[in-house]
Amino acid sequence: MKKALLILSLVLSSSLMTAQQTMTPELLWQVKRLSVLGLDKDESTIFFKVNIPNIEQNDFDSKYYRMPVGGGTIVEINKEDTNAKDKNVSPDGAFLLFDKEVHIEDIEAKDVYGNLNKSNAYIFSDLDIRHWDTWQNGSYNHVFYKPTNNDNATGTDIMPKQPYHTPQRPFGGDEDYIWSPDSKNIYYVSKKLKGKEYATSTNTDIYKYNLASKTTENITKENKGYDTNPAFSSKGALAWLQMKMDGYESDKNDIIVLKDGVKQNLTEKWDGTVRSFLWSNTANEVYFTAPVDGTIQLFKVNYPGKKRVAPVVKQLSKGQFDVTSIIAHKNNTLLVTRTDMNHAAEIFSYNLKDSTFKQLTSINLDLYNSIDLPKVEKRMVTTTDGKEMLVWVILPPNFDASKKYPTLLYAQGGPQSPLSQFYSYRWNFQLMASQGYIVVAPNRRGMPGHGVEWNEAISKDWGGQVMDDYLSAIDEIAKEPYVDNDRLGAVGASYGGYSVFYLAGIHNNRFKSFIAHDGVFDTRSMYGTTEELFFVNHDFGGPYWDENNKTTQKAYNEFNPITKVKNWNTPILIIQGGKDYRVPIEQGLSAYQAAQLLGIKSKLLYFPDENHWILTPQNALVWQQEFFKWLKETL
């Protein structure tokens, strides 16, 4: 009897130990988030930070760690002990670079009228009145330098009284400024344009500021598009990323190198676009990341210098993952971060000799070991114009092909951002599949990673071939016996939200539910209220009042979701951020009001203090709860 009880006890204990759960919104917001801080001076130790969501405080707690570069024991340390090499200290150790806001223009009424200091009005006479989630208040990011031996020094402004930003807003950081190897010059990125010119152009340049003469030289003045991310090699060659076309934010991104007055485009002949890069230690090669076939992989290109040899691009890594950053090159190893649809970022090493990865951190191992993971499949679908389109299909954990599952078409934003093996804390495919939904995520027209032509095809054609691509993807996957054709939904944000609004007017009753977050509902009012006018000028072809431009009129009429709203007949959840100035509030409110007046089952989820994204933990949990509540009600 005792033996039988012991066996039963062991069986129960074993079953409990192996019992698995699936990802939930609450578990997703327990996932730790890793960011690399850098290496020490001798490149033997790597420092990184882990942000841990704190739901109660509606914020994040941070812990700091160090680890040998080759992997090994990870030690928690105090923040002040993260002595990573500081790129902002000049190579000779004499000066420190830093940035801060400088008030240059009086735009707020309290600055114009000193006796009315309780007024919160703004007074504008030109454009560039707001950007991303912030109103222009007359203050600009500027770069300063000061002696490293004088903590009390205020520093020298390298752009005194200039109404331009460095770092760039809204997302620029200290990657926008660097020292020259001889410590005599500061190189920085800035878009030195004002008002309407600033709002309608992408023409950032790289400037060289000389400390001795305090003079500035524009070293990229011949290029009219983006010039960003300057970085010197160990032999003094300067590289940066360049887009050629002014006003086109998703143009092909190339690696340019300047040495001894000669500029070379290392990736000009390669049919792809660069995301980030790092010089090799020998300075003879540049390692970079780029989207390819629904992933982001490692590449390299040789730098021939004065040799009359054409640069050759070579793909280094392959696999169902994204290489999200290159941290360092040491000996025959690259340090990188990597994600996939089931795993948040971790640090890996990549062996350049045998092309293998080694995982160095596992900050979420216990969580992942406790849950069943979805299966991610790569499918190829033939489009209506005979092209082969990659489609990611994410199947629920413990998938059973004999059952039928509700299925979601996911529409990516951008419109030209890669639908790769990313790990999102909002549009999380692992979470969606774990709630019992099949997710269909097509690399439709406009995605980088499938050649420049495919990437550019969406511009000025928002409601054209790309909509056929969406329908081709969902129609093909819906042929599978495990897809419940009576329970199809479509979801997406930004351009993906536009896609949902547009599909709602043309889907011919395919879908039973829609969710659109910060989507463009009316292209005319979008043109009138968005802040980066260069984007709509390029993608729509110009302003809506240009009645002689057939391309433009197509964007504001045929490809405008508001013109098809009379066909809406399907439940829709509309989500909108109050501080989203990229796709402003009237887009979501107009769509919701239309749905309500049409008598369609609809709901508005409004976040007054969120921008184009959802950034705070409690709001993110509300987002997830409402997202799945809506799907449960309507699918």
ABEGO torsion letter per residue (X at the ends): XAAAAAAAAAAAAAAAAABBBBBBAAAAAABBBBBBAEBBAAGABBBBBBBBBBAAAGBBBBBBBBBBAAEEBBBBBBAAABBBBBAABBAAGABBBBBBBBBABBABAAAABAABAABABBBBABBGABBGABBBAGBBBBBBBBBAABAABAEBBABBGBBBBOBBOAABBAAABBBBAAGABBBBBBBBBBEAAAAABABBBBBBBBAAAGBBBBAAAABABBBBGBBBBAAGBBBBBBBABBGBAABBBBBBBBBGGBBBBAAAABBBBBABBBBBAAGABBBBBBBBGGBBBBBBBBBAEABBBBBBBBBABBEBBBBABBABBBEABBBBBBBBAABBBBBBBBBAAAGBBBBABBAAAAAAAABBBBBBBBBBBBBAAGBBBBBBBBBBBGBBAABBBBBBBBBBBOAABBBBBBBBAABBAAAAAAAGBBBBBBBBBGBBGAEAAAAAAABGAAABAAAAAAAAAAAAAAABAABBAABBBBBEBEAAAAAAAAAAAAAGGABABBBBBGBBABAAAAAAABABAAAAAAAAGEBAABAABAAAAAAABAABAAAAAAABABBBBBBBBAABAABBAAAAAAAAAAAAAAGBBBBBBBBAABBABBABAAAAAAAAAAAAAAAAAAX
